[in-house]
Amino acid sequence: MAKRISALNKSYQKGIFGKKDINGVIISEIKDLILYQVAAWPETLNEVGIKLAKYCNLKEYPSLNKAISSSEIVILRKEPLKWWIIGSKIGDFSSEEGSVIDLSHSQTLIRISGDDSSTLLNRHLPIDLRQDSFPLNSVASTAFHHCSVTLWRSKNGYELFLPRAFALSLWEVLLESAAQFGYEIK
């Protein structure tokens, strides 16, 4: 198996930055991401969703723009006919049912938490991140600095999926903006 090297490898420096007396944002890369995409056809959506939930030992599959998780696996419903599965390889589906693609190497996952995390992200994402509008386990496909990204509000903070090819430049923009709040890279 090929050794996976982070897109942020040369620019990832742990520590506290920006305002030294305040640490409003905590940022970390979630390494060794296991990410599969399952796509269904319109006529097989429910069948594939039920099969997917069963495979992941969940009672149901998430509705559009929502996530459901167990202790080991997460299912994000990021588009009407697509799910992302985080944390486990997924079984195959017949071509009549849908398709499965391994996206593990194509995305960089950044976790952003802390008191100022919503404010920081609202500087770049055109989404209302207030708790009433974007509650826990909400998922959105959106744009960050002219690049398509996926955002999930997990119990640990905001999980931001960046395309690997753009991860470094988006990382730099994120850190530059986070400096005003004070931030820690873990």
C-alpha positions as CSV (number, residue, x, y, z in Angstrom):
1,M,0.0,0.0,0.0
2,A,1.3,3.5,-0.9
3,K,2.2,5.7,2.0
4,R,-0.2,8.6,2.2
5,I,1.4,12.1,2.5
6,S,-0.7,15.0,3.6
7,A,-1.3,17.9,1.2
8,L,-0.4,20.1,4.2
9,N,2.7,18.2,5.2
10,K,5.3,21.0,4.7
11,S,3.1,23.7,6.1
12,Y,1.6,22.0,9.1
13,Q,3.2,23.4,12.2
14,K,1.7,22.7,15.6
15,G,1.5,25.5,18.1
16,I,-0.3,28.7,19.2
17,F,-0.4,31.6,16.7
18,G,-2.0,35.0,16.3
19,K,-3.1,36.6,19.6
20,K,-1.1,34.8,22.2
21,D,-3.4,35.6,25.1
22,I,-6.5,34.4,23.3
23,N,-7.1,31.0,21.6
24,G,-10.5,31.4,19.9
25,V,-10.0,28.7,17.2
26,I,-8.5,25.2,17.3
27,I,-7.5,23.7,13.9
28,S,-6.4,20.2,13.2
29,E,-6.0,17.9,10.2
30,I,-7.7,14.5,10.5
31,K,-5.1,12.3,9.0
32,D,-5.6,8.9,7.3
33,L,-9.1,9.7,6.2
34,I,-11.2,6.8,5.1
35,L,-13.9,8.2,2.8
36,Y,-16.2,6.4,0.4
37,Q,-18.9,7.8,-1.8
38,V,-22.0,5.8,-2.5
39,A,-24.3,7.0,-5.3
40,A,-27.7,5.6,-6.1
41,W,-30.0,6.0,-9.1
42,P,-33.3,7.9,-8.5
43,E,-35.3,4.6,-8.6
44,T,-32.9,2.8,-6.2
45,L,-32.4,5.6,-3.6
46,N,-34.4,4.1,-0.8
47,E,-33.1,0.5,-1.5
48,V,-29.5,1.7,-1.5
49,G,-30.0,3.9,1.6
50,I,-31.5,1.0,3.6
51,K,-28.7,-1.4,2.5
52,L,-26.1,1.3,3.4
53,A,-27.6,1.9,6.9
54,K,-27.7,-1.9,7.5
55,Y,-24.0,-2.3,6.4
56,C,-23.0,0.5,8.8
57,N,-25.1,-0.9,11.7
58,L,-27.3,2.2,11.8
59,K,-31.1,2.2,12.1
60,E,-31.6,4.5,9.2
61,Y,-29.8,6.5,6.5
62,P,-29.6,10.3,6.8
63,S,-31.9,12.7,5.0
64,L,-30.5,15.3,2.7
65,N,-27.9,17.6,4.2
66,K,-27.7,15.6,7.4
67,A,-25.3,13.1,9.0
68,I,-25.8,10.1,11.2
69,S,-23.0,8.5,13.1
70,S,-22.1,5.6,15.4
71,S,-18.9,5.4,17.4
72,E,-16.9,4.1,14.4
73,I,-18.6,5.3,11.2
74,V,-20.4,8.4,9.9
75,I,-22.8,8.7,6.9
76,L,-23.2,12.2,5.4
77,R,-25.9,12.8,2.9
78,K,-24.2,15.5,0.8
79,E,-26.4,15.4,-2.3
80,P,-29.8,14.0,-3.2
81,L,-28.4,10.8,-4.6
82,K,-25.0,10.6,-2.8
83,W,-23.7,9.6,0.6
84,W,-20.2,9.9,2.0
85,I,-19.1,7.2,4.4
86,I,-16.3,8.1,6.8
87,G,-14.4,5.6,8.8
88,S,-15.0,2.3,7.0
89,K,-14.7,0.6,3.7
90,I,-18.1,0.0,2.2
91,G,-19.5,-3.1,0.5
92,D,-20.2,-3.1,-3.3
93,F,-23.5,-2.4,-4.9
94,S,-24.6,-3.8,-8.3
95,S,-24.5,-1.3,-11.2
96,E,-28.3,-1.5,-11.2
97,E,-28.3,-0.2,-7.6
98,G,-25.6,2.4,-7.7
99,S,-21.8,2.8,-7.4
100,V,-19.1,3.1,-4.8
101,I,-16.0,5.2,-5.1
102,D,-13.0,5.5,-2.8
103,L,-12.4,9.2,-2.2
104,S,-9.9,8.8,0.7
105,H,-7.0,10.3,-1.2
106,S,-8.9,13.1,-2.9
107,Q,-9.9,15.0,0.2
108,T,-8.1,16.7,3.1
109,L,-10.2,16.9,6.3
110,I,-9.7,19.9,8.6
111,R,-11.5,20.1,12.0
112,I,-12.2,23.6,13.2
113,S,-13.5,24.2,16.8
114,G,-13.4,26.8,19.5
115,D,-15.5,29.8,20.5
116,D,-14.7,31.8,17.3
117,S,-14.9,28.9,14.8
118,S,-18.3,29.9,13.4
119,T,-17.2,33.5,13.0
120,L,-14.0,32.4,11.3
121,L,-15.9,30.2,8.9
122,N,-18.5,32.8,8.1
123,R,-15.7,35.0,6.8
124,H,-15.4,32.5,3.9
125,L,-18.5,30.4,3.6
126,P,-21.9,31.7,2.5
127,I,-23.8,29.7,5.1
128,D,-25.7,30.8,8.2
129,L,-23.8,28.8,10.8
130,R,-26.0,29.8,13.8
131,Q,-27.1,26.8,15.8
132,D,-30.8,27.3,14.8
133,S,-29.9,27.3,11.0
134,F,-27.0,24.8,10.9
135,P,-27.5,22.5,13.9
136,L,-25.4,19.5,15.0
137,N,-25.1,16.9,12.2
138,S,-25.9,19.4,9.4
139,V,-24.1,19.0,6.1
140,A,-23.6,21.5,3.3
141,S,-21.8,21.5,0.0
142,T,-20.6,25.1,-0.5
143,A,-17.8,27.3,-1.8
144,F,-14.7,28.5,0.0
145,H,-12.5,30.9,-1.8
146,H,-14.0,29.8,-5.2
147,C,-13.5,26.1,-4.4
148,S,-16.2,23.5,-3.8
149,V,-16.0,22.1,-0.2
150,T,-18.2,20.1,2.1
151,L,-18.9,21.2,5.7
152,W,-20.3,19.0,8.5
153,R,-21.1,20.2,12.0
154,S,-20.0,17.3,14.2
155,K,-20.0,16.9,17.9
156,N,-16.3,17.9,17.7
157,G,-16.7,21.1,15.8
158,Y,-16.8,21.8,12.1
159,E,-15.4,19.2,9.7
160,L,-14.3,20.9,6.5
161,F,-13.5,18.6,3.5
162,L,-11.1,20.3,1.1
163,P,-10.2,18.9,-2.3
164,R,-6.6,17.8,-2.0
165,A,-5.4,19.9,-4.9
166,F,-6.6,23.1,-3.2
167,A,-6.0,22.1,0.4
168,L,-2.7,24.0,0.9
169,S,-4.0,27.3,-0.6
170,L,-7.2,27.1,1.4
171,W,-5.2,26.2,4.6
172,E,-3.2,29.3,4.1
173,V,-6.3,31.5,3.7
174,L,-7.8,29.9,6.8
175,L,-4.8,30.5,9.0
176,E,-4.4,34.1,7.8
177,S,-8.0,34.7,8.8
178,A,-7.7,32.8,12.1
179,A,-4.8,35.0,13.3
180,Q,-7.2,37.7,14.4
181,F,-8.9,35.3,16.8
182,G,-5.7,33.6,18.0
183,Y,-5.5,29.9,17.1
184,E,-3.9,26.7,17.9
185,I,-2.9,24.0,15.5
186,K,-3.0,20.6,17.1
